[in-house]
């Protein structure tokens, strides 16, 4: 029901899509609290 509600109202997760090559950079940003959204790795770049 919650997914249906979100879809009906255009609600989605706020993410930052990154290439697999940027994983270390993303980890460093997490360590320094410089992250606004969740990171999602684009698996097509693996």
C-alpha positions in Angstrom: 0.0 0.0 0.0 2.8 2.4 0.8 4.5 1.9 -2.5 1.2 2.4 -4.3 0.7 5.7 -2.4 4.2 6.9 -3.2 3.7 6.1 -6.9 0.4 7.8 -7.0 1.8 11.0 -5.5 5.2 11.1 -7.2 7.1 10.4 -4.0 10.5 8.9 -4.5 13.8 8.5 -2.7 16.4 11.2 -3.0 19.6 9.5 -4.1 23.0 10.3 -5.7 23.7 7.9 -8.5 27.5 7.1 -8.7 29.7 5.1 -11.0 31.4 2.1 -9.5 34.7 3.9 -10.0 33.6 6.6 -7.5 32.9 4.2 -4.5 36.1 5.3 -2.7 35.2 8.9 -3.1 31.7 8.2 -1.8 33.1 6.4 1.2 35.3 9.4 2.0 32.4 11.7 1.8 30.4 9.6 4.2 33.4 9.6 6.6 33.5 13.5 6.4 29.7 13.9 6.8 29.5 15.5 3.3 26.5 13.4 2.1 23.1 14.9 1.4 21.4 11.9 -0.2 21.9 8.1 -0.2 24.5 6.8 -2.6 23.3 4.2 -5.2 25.9 2.5 -7.4 25.1 2.3 -11.1 25.8 -1.4 -11.6 26.1 -0.9 -15.4 29.5 0.7 -14.7 30.9 -2.4 -13.0 
